[in-house]
Structure formats: structure tokens, C-alpha cells
């Protein structure tokens, strides 16, 4: 089965969303380790810093893929929707399900348009 660009973007959004959530979990786990140890060295702080940067970077890539997908299917992005992508750790399942439904609707309209053109 050949995947459309919308399907590829949706899969990419899921990948980057999962990576964002994973890096956030690692960051929080490292933060808890530093709280429990009460005395840490600079290496652990450096690893925490890098993990935080990773989380921020992966979240911004996820946001970019979200915006690309919405533009590809011809939907407008509201300011609230754009800002909600920053909270991907909390809202990812809801945003993904909504996007999946919008892509399904887009593909259905596209197929109806292709069949209407083919019958002429």
C-alpha cells in the first residue's frame, strides 16, 4: 500500500511526539534522581541540561510537523492550537486523534474529487 504525504506526515508527527514525551520522562527522572541524591556532581547536571535541550528540540520538531500537516490538508491553525502544541506531553493523544480524523476526512474528500474527475 502506498502511503500519501498526509500519512507520512501523520506518522512523523507520532514519532516526534513519542520522542518528545520520552525525553521529558527521562528529564523528570533525572531531576528526581538529583533530588533523591541531594549531592550531585557536574556530570549529572550536564546530562540534565542536555536532556532538557533534547526535550525542547524534539518538541519544536513535533510542532513543525504538526504545522506542516495542517497546512498540507488545507486547515487553518489557530493561535490556541499552535500554543497547545507546546504541551505535547499532556495533549499528544488528543491532538493525534484529532489530526488522524482530519487526515481521514481530507483523504475522503480527495478520493471523492478524484472519482468525480475520472467520471467526466
N, C-alpha and C positions, 0 to 999 in steps of 0.2 A: 504494500500500500504506500502510495506516495504522499508524503506529508506536505501540507501547504505552508506558506510562510507564517500564517497565523498560528498553526500548530507548533511550528518550530519556536516562535516567539513565546508561546504559552509554556512550552517545555523548558525553555531557557529561563523564564520567569520563575517556574517552580524550582529549578536547580539553584538559582541565585537566592531565592527566598529561603530554601532549606540551608544553604551555606551561611546565610546571614543569621538565621536562628541558631545554628550550630556554633558559630563563632561567638555569639552573645552568651550562649550557655557556658562555653569554655571561659570566657572573660569573667562571668559571675562566679564560676567555680574557682578560678584563680584568686579572685577577690576574697572569697570565703576562706581559702587556704591562708592568705595573708592575715586575715582576721584571727584565725584559729592559732596560727604560729606566734602571733604578736611580735615576733622579731624575725625580720627577713633581711636578705641581702639584696644588693642592687640587681642581680641577675633576674630574680623573680619580678622585681618592679619593671625591668626592661621587657621581660616576656609579657607582662600585663599590658604595658604600653603598646607593644606590637600587636597583641590580640585586640586591643581597643581600636587601633588603626585598621586592622583587618575587618573588624565588625563595621566600622564606618564606611570603608571602601566597598565592601560587599553589599551593604545596604544601598549605597548610591548606584552601584551597577544594577541592582534589582529595580530601583526606581527608574533608571534609564530604560530598561527593558519594558517596564510597565508602560511608560510614556510612549515608547516606540510601538508597542502592541495596540494601545488605544488609538494612536494616530493611523496605524495601518488599517484598522477596521472602521475608521471614519468616525470615531466618537470623540466628543469634546471632553477635556479634563477640567474639572472644577478645581478651584483653589483648595477647598477642603479635601477633595480626593487626592490631590497632589501631596498635600501636607500629611495625609494619613499614611502615605507610603513610608514615612519615616518610622512609624510604629509597626513595622513589618513583623516584629517579634510577637506582637499581640494580635494583629489583624490579618496575618497571612492567610489563614484558612478562609476567612470571609472574602478577602479580596480575590483570592484564587478562584473560589467558586463563582463569584460574580463575573470575573473575566472569562471563565470557561463557558458560562452561559451566554455571554456576549459574543464570544467567538463562534459558538454553535449557531446563534442567531445570524451572525454575519455569513457563515458558510451556507446556511439555508437560503438566505436571500441571494447569495451569489449563484448558487445552483439553480434557483428559480429563474434568475436572469439569464444564465447560460442556456437553459432549456427553452426559454421564450425566444431567444435569438436563434437557436437551432431549428425551431419550427417554422421560422419565416422563410 
